Amino acid sequence: MKGNLIWKLLRQHVSIPQLAGFFLANLVGMTIILLGCQFYHDISPIFMAEDGLLKSDFVVVSKKVGAMPSLNSRSLQFSQDEIDELKSQGFIDGVGQFTTAEFKVDASMSIGGQRAFSTELALESVPDEFIDVAKDNWTFSEADAVVPIILPRSYLAMYNFGFARSRALPQLSEGVVSTISIDLLLHGGGRQMQYKGRVIGFSGRLNAILVPQRFMEMANSHFAPDAQPSPTRLLVKTGDLAADNITQFIEDHGYEVENDRLEAEKTAFFLRLLVGIVVLVGIVISLLSFYILMLSVYLLVQKNADKLQTLLLIGHKPSQVALPYQLLTVGLNVTVLLIALAVVWIFRARYMQIVETLFPLGTATTMLPAVLIGLLLLLLTTLVNAWVIRKKIFFLYFS
């Protein structure tokens, strides 16, 4: 009965235009904040996601190819003196060498009984300490008939969007490829041997088909025992990939970073900056809408001040008098959050179609960031609104 009386007083002076202004402004602000945070969560893996296969604190360094083509590949090889110079730099924690296959490898893969492709592969290996997978998956002994392989993620994209379409073959996901066995024929020095290849993962950072170092050493000694080539690419481990000293060293020696890790970090920085600006705009709009709501509530309370004081004098508790106003703000905030999440879901479904087509991410993202941030903002605004309204009612009670 008491609650109905207070609700009747509240409805008499409710300003629909003021509440509508708060609702629309808060909806715009909340949507901008949630969409900005969700977009960053969905897009950032393109630039900064770790493969889960490779250590994160390294770059691939090679020598620049000159403007004039040369048949002498030695100009692109690193000498032992150059490798030692890299290792001696205080800002470099370690240097690893790419080992290339000095023998020929023919690979074929069949899908549904139909040969999907047959090609010659250029296998490479890197020291095991640069690989970040379970040792049970990345191991090889001479008695094994299966060779674990890490493929570049770009190879799968080229197959799906180029080769598969032109040959009317099915498009493959990373999970499907990992279950397909690849036939490998190794030959060189008048010898040949067959193995099965098993893809254990995809890398977005190395443009190389990787096999275990143990397998590469065994195969090179078996099929090309006299070959002793120098590496043309190095893995350089450093704590700060964007530090000026390593950048200056690479430029001074005419080297280049192949996997564009430095550029990716710069791009990610500008992405964070852009998202930060967008979220800041959303916060400003939300604060303005919060001010509109507080102004509307203050006007409601002020218009009903005499009647509310009478209710307090005849025995109503301040919490009972404040409750309808608090429920009004909670209802508006919850409605805003639900609509904002729906808008974010619609926009996200559209841009994720484009993102997944251009940049296969490998791992699916969810709307959990937007939901959690929305709930946090809802809790924060609800507590602040409840405190402000309660403070205003207590002011009337003691005045």
C-alpha positions in Angstrom: 0.0 0.0 0.0 2.8 2.4 0.9 4.8 1.5 -2.2 1.7 2.1 -4.4 1.3 5.6 -2.9 4.9 6.5 -3.6 4.6 5.1 -7.2 1.5 7.3 -7.8 3.5 10.4 -6.7 6.4 9.4 -8.9 4.2 9.0 -12.0 2.6 12.4 -11.6 5.8 14.3 -12.4 7.7 11.9 -14.6 9.2 13.8 -17.5 9.2 11.5 -20.5 11.4 13.7 -22.7 14.1 13.9 -20.0 14.1 10.1 -19.5 14.0 9.5 -23.2 17.1 11.8 -23.6 18.9 9.9 -20.9 17.9 6.6 -22.5 19.1 7.5 -26.0 22.3 9.1 -24.8 23.2 6.2 -22.5 22.4 3.8 -25.2 24.7 5.5 -27.7 27.5 5.8 -25.1 27.1 2.2 -23.9 27.1 0.8 -27.4 30.2 2.7 -28.4 32.1 1.5 -25.3 31.1 -2.2 -25.7 31.6 -2.2 -29.5 35.0 -0.6 -29.2 36.2 -3.1 -26.5 34.7 -6.1 -28.4 36.2 -5.0 -31.7 39.6 -4.7 -30.1 39.2 -8.2 -28.6 38.3 -9.7 -32.0 40.8 -7.9 -34.1 44.0 -7.8 -32.0 44.8 -11.5 -32.5 45.4 -10.7 -36.2 48.4 -8.5 -35.2 49.6 -9.8 -31.8 48.2 -13.3 -31.3 50.8 -15.8 -30.3 50.7 -19.0 -32.3 50.8 -21.2 -29.2 53.5 -23.0 -31.2 56.4 -20.5 -31.3 58.2 -18.5 -28.6 57.0 -14.9 -28.7 60.3 -13.0 -28.0 62.1 -13.4 -31.3 62.3 -12.0 -34.8 63.5 -13.6 -38.1 66.4 -11.8 -39.6 67.7 -12.2 -43.1 69.8 -10.3 -45.6 68.2 -8.0 -48.1 68.1 -9.2 -51.7 69.7 -6.7 -54.0 68.1 -5.0 -56.9 70.0 -7.1 -59.4 69.3 -10.8 -59.4 72.3 -13.0 -58.5 72.8 -16.7 -59.0 75.2 -16.8 -56.1 73.2 -17.5 -53.0 76.2 -17.2 -50.8 75.7 -13.4 -50.7 72.5 -14.1 -48.7 74.1 -16.5 -46.2 75.3 -15.6 -42.7 78.9 -16.3 -41.9 80.0 -17.6 -38.6 81.6 -14.2 -37.8 78.3 -12.5 -38.5 76.4 -14.9 -36.2 79.0 -14.4 -33.5 78.6 -10.7 -33.8 74.9 -11.0 -33.3 75.4 -13.2 -30.2 77.8 -10.7 -28.7 75.2 -7.9 -28.6 74.0 -7.1 -25.1 70.4 -6.6 -26.2 70.2 -10.0 -27.9 69.5 -13.0 -25.7 70.1 -15.8 -28.2 70.5 -16.6 -31.9 69.1 -19.7 -33.6 69.8 -20.9 -37.1 67.4 -22.2 -39.8 68.5 -25.6 -41.1 67.3 -26.3 -44.6 66.8 -29.6 -46.3 69.6 -30.5 -48.7 67.5 -33.2 -50.3 64.3 -33.2 -52.3 60.9 -33.8 -50.7 57.8 -34.8 -52.7 54.5 -34.5 -50.8 51.0 -35.6 -51.7 47.7 -35.4 -49.8 44.4 -37.1 -50.6 40.9 -36.0 -49.6 38.0 -38.4 -49.9 40.0 -40.8 -52.1 40.9 -37.9 -54.5 44.4 -36.6 -54.6 44.2 -33.0 -53.5 47.7 -31.9 -54.4 51.2 -33.2 -55.1 54.1 -30.9 -54.8 57.7 -30.5 -53.8 58.3 -29.1 -50.4 61.1 -27.1 -48.9 61.5 -28.3 -45.4 63.3 -26.3 -42.6 63.9 -26.7 -38.9 64.8 -24.5 -36.0 66.3 -25.3 -32.6 63.7 -26.9 -30.3 63.9 -24.1 -27.7 62.2 -21.8 -30.2 59.2 -24.1 -30.5 56.5 -23.9 -27.8 54.6 -27.1 -28.2 54.4 -30.2 -26.0 57.5 -32.3 -26.3 55.4 -35.4 -26.9 54.0 -33.8 -30.1 57.4 -32.4 -31.3 59.7 -35.3 -31.2 61.3 -37.7 -33.7 63.5 -40.8 -33.6 64.9 -42.9 -36.5 62.4 -45.6 -35.7 59.4 -43.3 -36.2 57.5 -43.4 -39.5 55.5 -40.2 -38.8 57.1 -36.7 -38.9 55.4 -33.8 -37.1 55.0 -30.7 -39.2 54.1 -27.0 -38.6 52.7 -25.3 -41.6 52.4 -21.5 -42.3 48.9 -20.4 -41.8 49.1 -18.5 -45.1 49.5 -21.8 -47.0 46.0 -22.9 -45.8 44.5 -19.5 -46.8 46.1 -19.9 -50.3 44.7 -23.4 -50.6 41.2 -22.5 -49.5 40.7 -19.3 -51.5 42.8 -20.2 -54.6 43.6 -23.8 -55.3 40.5 -25.4 -53.8 38.1 -23.1 -55.6 39.8 -23.6 -59.0 39.8 -27.4 -58.6 36.4 -27.7 -57.0 37.9 -29.2 -53.9 36.5 -28.8 -50.4 37.8 -26.0 -48.2 39.7 -27.2 -45.1 39.8 -25.9 -41.6 42.9 -26.1 -39.4 41.3 -28.9 -37.4 40.6 -31.0 -40.5 44.1 -30.6 -41.9 45.5 -31.8 -38.6 43.7 -35.1 -39.1 44.9 -35.7 -42.7 48.1 -37.7 -43.3 50.6 -36.4 -45.8 52.7 -38.7 -47.8 56.4 -37.6 -47.9 59.0 -39.1 -50.3 62.5 -38.1 -49.5 65.2 -38.7 -52.0 68.8 -37.6 -52.6 72.3 -39.1 -53.1 70.7 -42.1 -54.9 68.6 -43.0 -51.9 64.9 -42.5 -51.1 62.6 -43.1 -48.2 58.9 -42.7 -47.4 57.4 -41.1 -44.3 54.0 -39.9 -43.2 53.7 -36.3 -42.2 51.2 -35.1 -39.5 50.4 -31.4 -39.2 50.3 -30.5 -35.5 49.7 -26.8 -35.9 49.8 -23.6 -38.0 52.1 -20.7 -37.6 51.3 -17.1 -38.5 54.8 -15.9 -37.8 57.1 -18.1 -39.8 56.8 -18.5 -43.6 58.4 -22.0 -43.4 57.4 -25.6 -43.3 59.0 -26.8 -40.0 60.0 -30.3 -39.0 61.9 -31.3 -35.8 65.6 -30.5 -35.7 66.4 -34.2 -34.9 64.6 -35.3 -38.1 66.4 -32.7 -40.2 69.8 -33.6 -39.0 69.1 -37.3 -39.6 67.8 -36.7 -43.1 70.5 -34.4 -44.2 73.2 -36.8 -43.0 71.5 -39.7 -44.8 70.6 -38.0 -48.1 73.2 -35.2 -48.4 76.1 -36.1 -46.1 78.6 -33.8 -47.8 76.4 -30.6 -47.7 77.5 -28.0 -45.2 75.5 -24.8 -46.1 75.5 -21.6 -44.1 72.1 -20.4 -42.9 70.3 -17.6 -44.8 67.9 -16.8 -42.0 68.4 -16.5 -38.2 66.1 -16.4 -35.2 67.1 -13.6 -33.0 65.8 -13.6 -29.4 65.4 -10.3 -27.6 63.4 -9.1 -24.6 62.1 -5.9 -26.3 61.3 -6.3 -29.9 60.6 -2.6 -30.4 63.8 -1.4 -28.8 65.8 1.2 -30.7 69.1 -0.6 -30.4 68.0 -3.8 -32.2 66.2 -1.7 -34.9 69.4 0.4 -35.4 71.6 -2.7 -35.5 69.5 -4.3 -38.2 69.4 -1.2 -40.3 73.2 -0.6 -40.0 74.0 -4.1 -41.1 71.6 -4.1 -44.0 69.5 -6.9 -42.5 65.7 -7.1 -42.6 63.0 -8.6 -40.4 61.0 -11.1 -42.4 58.0 -11.8 -40.2 57.1 -8.0 -39.7 56.9 -8.5 -36.0 58.1 -4.9 -35.3 55.5 -3.6 -37.8 52.8 -5.7 -36.1 53.6 -4.2 -32.7 53.4 -0.7 -34.2 50.1 -1.5 -35.8 48.7 -3.0 -32.6 49.8 0.2 -30.8 47.8 2.4 -33.2 44.9 0.0 -32.9 44.9 0.3 -29.1 45.2 4.1 -29.5 42.2 4.3 -31.9 40.1 2.0 -29.8 41.0 4.1 -26.7 39.8 7.3 -28.4 36.6 5.6 -29.4 36.0 4.3 -25.9 36.8 7.7 -24.4 34.1 9.2 -26.6 31.7 6.6 -25.4 32.6 7.3 -21.8 32.0 11.1 -22.3 28.6 10.4 -23.8 27.7 8.0 -21.0 28.8 10.5 -18.3 26.6 13.2 -20.0 23.6 10.7 -20.0 24.3 9.9 -16.3 24.1 13.7 -15.6 20.8 13.9 -17.5 19.4 11.0 -15.4 20.6 12.5 -12.1 19.0 15.8 -13.2 15.8 14.1 -14.0 15.7 12.3 -10.7 16.5 15.5 -8.8 13.7 17.3 -10.5 11.3 14.4 -9.7 12.3 14.5 -6.1 12.2 18.3 -5.9 8.7 18.4 -7.4 7.5 15.8 -4.9 9.5 17.3 -2.0 6.6 18.4 0.1 4.7 15.1 -0.4 7.8 13.0 0.2 8.5 14.9 3.4 5.0 14.2 4.5 5.4 10.5 3.8 8.6 10.5 5.9 6.9 12.3 8.8 4.1 9.8 8.9 6.4 6.9 9.3 7.8 5.8 5.9 11.4 4.9 6.0 13.9 6.8 3.7 14.8 3.5 2.1 11.1 2.9 1.2 10.8 6.4 -0.3 14.0 6.0 -2.3 13.2 2.5 -3.6 10.9 3.5 -6.5 13.4 6.0 -7.8 16.2 3.4 -7.6 14.2 0.8 -9.4 13.4 3.3 -12.1 17.1 3.9 -12.8 17.9 0.2 -12.6 15.2 -0.6 -15.1 16.4 2.0 -17.5 20.1 0.9 -17.1 19.2 -2.8 -17.6 17.2 -2.0 -20.7 20.0 0.1 -22.1 22.5 -2.7 -21.5 20.4 -5.4 -23.2 19.7 -3.2 -26.3 23.4 -2.2 -26.5 24.5 -5.9 -26.4 22.0 -6.7 -29.1 23.4 -3.9 -31.3 26.9 -5.0 -30.7 26.0 -8.6 -31.6 24.5 -7.4 -34.9 27.5 -5.3 -35.9 29.9 -8.0 -34.7 28.2 -10.6 -36.9 28.8 -8.4 -39.9 32.4 -7.4 -39.4 33.5 -10.9 -38.3 32.3 -12.3 -41.6 34.8 -10.0 -43.4 37.5 -10.6 -40.8 37.3 -14.4 -40.9 37.4 -14.3 -44.7 40.5 -12.1 -45.0 42.3 -13.3 -41.9 41.5 -16.8 -40.7 42.1 -16.6 -36.9 42.2 -20.3 -36.1 40.5 -19.7 -32.7 37.0 -18.4 -32.2 36.4 -15.4 -30.1 33.2 -14.7 -28.0 31.2 -11.7 -26.9 32.3 -12.3 -23.3 34.4 -9.1 -23.1 31.4 -7.0 -24.1 29.1 -8.8 -21.6 31.5 -8.5 -18.7 32.3 -4.8 -19.4 28.5 -4.1 -19.7 27.7 -5.9 -16.4 30.6 -3.9 -14.7 29.2 -0.6 -16.0 25.7 -1.6 -15.0 26.9 -2.5 -11.5 28.9 0.8 -11.2 26.1 3.0 -12.4 23.5 1.2 -10.3 25.5 1.7 -7.1 26.2 5.3 -7.8 22.6 6.0 -8.7 21.3 4.3 -5.6 23.8 6.2 -3.4 22.9 9.6 -4.9 19.1 9.0 -4.6 19.4 7.8 -1.1 21.5 10.8 -0.2 18.8 13.1 -1.6 16.0 11.4 0.3 17.9 11.6 3.5 18.5 15.3 2.9 14.7 15.7 2.8 14.3 13.6 5.9 16.6 15.6 8.0 15.7 19.1 6.6 
